[in-house]
Structure formats: structure tokens, C-alpha cells
């Protein structure tokens, strides 16, 4: 049995949200998502099937099931109200690769310079970083599994790189 595997997670809804973290809209957006917007750097909040990744002091990436795209976008726009902010559907911008298995951290360490030790990078964390010279967002989904958000234009390259990095564990 392979000690690591990588599959694409297709068609998830990905919405980029920009707004003031302390404003009324932030609370309203959190209510819609059933999870408050995380304000601690590099953290993830989850509410049901929604994941909210902190990307910056005023920027988050919302990840949700494909069926939620239209109504979630409408509800989030309504939550913004008259407050200054932005909501952009970036679903086609990035794809998600699910790297899992007991050797998944070792595979990532071959091309990533951040500390991936479980005490430093566990479920509930995320990071914008480079992986094999491709800009990615990493999010642990379990102790031995990670979502890798990569721009669609780099997905073939990164998939090939991951295949090579995984070869010794297959």
C-alpha cells in the first residue's frame, strides 16, 4: 500500500473576501459561514462544510462545496452591506490537490521551507508559501493530510513534481 497519495479535489467554491476585520460586516459574514473570520495569522476557522483561511489582516479565502457557490456568494454580498469590502469568486483561479498518507509531510518537506512539524503546522493552521517554486496555500486537513491550493496554470507542473517527490513512498 502506498504511504502517500495525491488526488485533485475538483470544483470546490472558493471566494476571496476583503473587509475590515473589526467591522459589522465581518461579524455578519461570520454568521453566514457559521464560523467567525479568523483574525490570528495563518489560521483556519471551519463551520460545517465551510472553511475560512486567513490570508492577511483584511483578506480571507472561503472554501465551500460546489453547490453552495451561488447562494453563498449572494448571502456574503448581502452581509457586506454598505460597508467597504470586496467579494470575488476565485473558484477557477486555483485547484486543490489533496496530499495524504503517513509520508505526506516528508513529501512536502522536499520542496517547502516552512516548519511542517505537527506541533507547528497542525489542523486549524494554513500558510501561503512556496512549494517546488510554485506559490501555494497549504492547509492541513488531518494529521497526515494536506490541501494544496495551487494556481491552475501551475497545477500540471506541481502535480508532476509531487509525483516525483512521492515516488520513493509508492
HUTANOR-V196851 format. One record per pair of residues at least 24 apart in sequence whose ideal C-beta (glycine too) atoms are under 10 Angstrom apart, sorted by the first residue. I is the first residue (numbers start at 1). J is the second residue. Records with the same first field share a line. If there is no record, write none. Layout:
BEGIN
I = J + J
END
This chain:
BEGIN
1 = 101 + 170
2 = 100 + 101 + 102 + 103 + 166 + 169 + 170
3 = 101 + 102 + 103 + 104 + 106 + 107 + 144 + 166 + 168 + 169 + 170
4 = 99 + 100 + 101 + 102 + 103 + 104 + 105 + 106 + 107 + 108 + 144 + 145 + 162 + 165 + 166 + 167 + 168 + 169 + 170
5 = 98 + 99 + 100 + 101 + 103 + 104 + 145 + 166 + 169 + 170
6 = 97 + 98 + 99 + 100 + 101 + 104 + 107 + 146 + 148 + 158 + 159 + 162 + 163 + 165 + 166
7 = 96 + 97 + 98 + 99 + 100
8 = 95 + 96 + 97 + 98 + 148 + 155 + 159
9 = 63 + 95 + 96 + 97 + 98 + 141 + 147 + 148 + 149
10 = 66 + 95 + 96
11 = 65 + 66 + 67 + 69 + 91 + 92 + 95 + 96
12 = 49 + 51 + 63 + 64 + 65 + 66 + 68 + 69 + 91 + 94 + 95 + 96 + 147 + 149
13 = 49 + 50 + 62 + 63 + 64 + 65 + 66 + 67 + 68 + 69 + 70 + 72 + 73 + 89 + 90 + 91
14 = 51 + 53 + 61 + 62 + 63 + 64 + 69 + 88 + 89 + 90 + 91 + 92 + 93 + 94 + 95 + 96 + 149
15 = 50 + 52 + 60 + 61 + 62 + 63 + 64 + 68 + 69 + 72 + 73 + 76 + 77 + 87 + 88 + 89 + 90 + 91
16 = 55 + 59 + 60 + 61 + 62 + 86 + 87 + 88 + 89 + 90 + 91 + 93
17 = 52 + 55 + 58 + 59 + 60 + 61 + 62 + 76 + 79 + 80 + 85 + 86 + 87 + 88
18 = 55 + 56 + 58 + 59 + 60 + 80 + 84 + 85 + 86 + 87 + 88
19 = 58 + 59 + 60 + 76 + 79 + 80 + 83 + 84 + 85 + 86 + 87
20 = 57 + 58 + 83 + 84 + 85
21 = 54 + 56 + 57 + 58 + 59 + 60
22 = 58
23 = 58 + 80 + 81 + 83 + 84 + 85
24 = 79 + 80 + 81 + 82 + 83
25 = 76 + 79 + 80 + 81 + 82 + 83 + 84 + 85
26 = 58 + 60 + 79 + 80 + 83 + 85
27 = 79
28 = 75 + 76 + 78 + 79 + 80 + 81 + 83
29 = 60 + 62 + 75 + 76 + 77 + 78 + 79 + 80 + 83 + 85 + 87
30 = 79
31 = 75 + 79
32 = 62 + 71 + 72 + 74 + 75 + 76 + 77 + 78 + 79
33 = 60 + 62 + 64 + 72 + 75 + 76 + 79
35 = 62
37 = 62
38 = 124 + 126
40 = 124 + 125
41 = 125 + 126 + 127
42 = 114 + 121 + 124 + 125 + 126 + 127 + 128 + 129 + 137 + 138 + 139
43 = 124 + 125 + 126
44 = 123 + 124 + 125 + 126 + 139 + 140 + 141 + 147
45 = 124
46 = 123 + 124 + 141
51 = 126 + 139 + 141 + 147
52 = 126
53 = 125 + 126 + 127 + 128 + 137 + 138 + 139 + 147 + 149
54 = 125 + 126 + 127 + 128
55 = 126 + 128 + 137
56 = 128
58 = 84 + 85 + 86
59 = 86
61 = 90 + 94 + 126 + 128 + 137 + 139 + 149
62 = 87 + 89 + 90
63 = 91 + 94 + 96 + 137 + 139 + 147 + 149
64 = 91
66 = 91
90 = 149
92 = 152
93 = 149 + 150 + 151 + 152 + 153
94 = 135 + 136 + 137 + 148 + 149 + 150 + 151 + 152 + 153 + 154 + 155
95 = 148 + 149 + 150 + 151 + 152 + 153 + 154 + 155 + 156 + 158 + 159
96 = 137 + 139 + 141 + 146 + 147 + 148 + 149 + 150 + 155
97 = 131 + 136 + 146 + 147 + 148 + 149 + 150 + 155 + 158 + 159 + 162
98 = 141 + 145 + 146 + 147 + 148
99 = 131 + 138 + 141 + 144 + 145 + 146 + 147 + 148 + 162 + 165 + 166
100 = 141 + 142 + 144 + 145 + 146 + 147
101 = 144 + 145 + 166 + 169 + 170
102 = 143 + 144 + 169
103 = 144 + 165 + 166 + 168 + 169 + 170
104 = 140 + 142 + 143 + 144 + 145 + 146 + 162 + 166 + 169
105 = 140 + 143 + 144 + 145 + 146
106 = 165 + 166 + 168 + 169
107 = 131 + 146 + 161 + 162 + 164 + 165 + 166 + 167 + 168 + 169
108 = 132 + 136 + 138 + 140 + 146 + 148 + 162 + 165
109 = 165
110 = 161 + 162 + 164 + 165 + 166 + 168
111 = 136 + 158 + 161 + 162 + 164 + 165
112 = 136 + 138 + 148
114 = 138
116 = 140 + 146
118 = 143 + 144
121 = 146
131 = 158 + 161 + 162 + 165
132 = 157 + 158 + 160 + 161 + 162 + 164 + 165
133 = 157 + 158 + 161
134 = 158 + 161
END
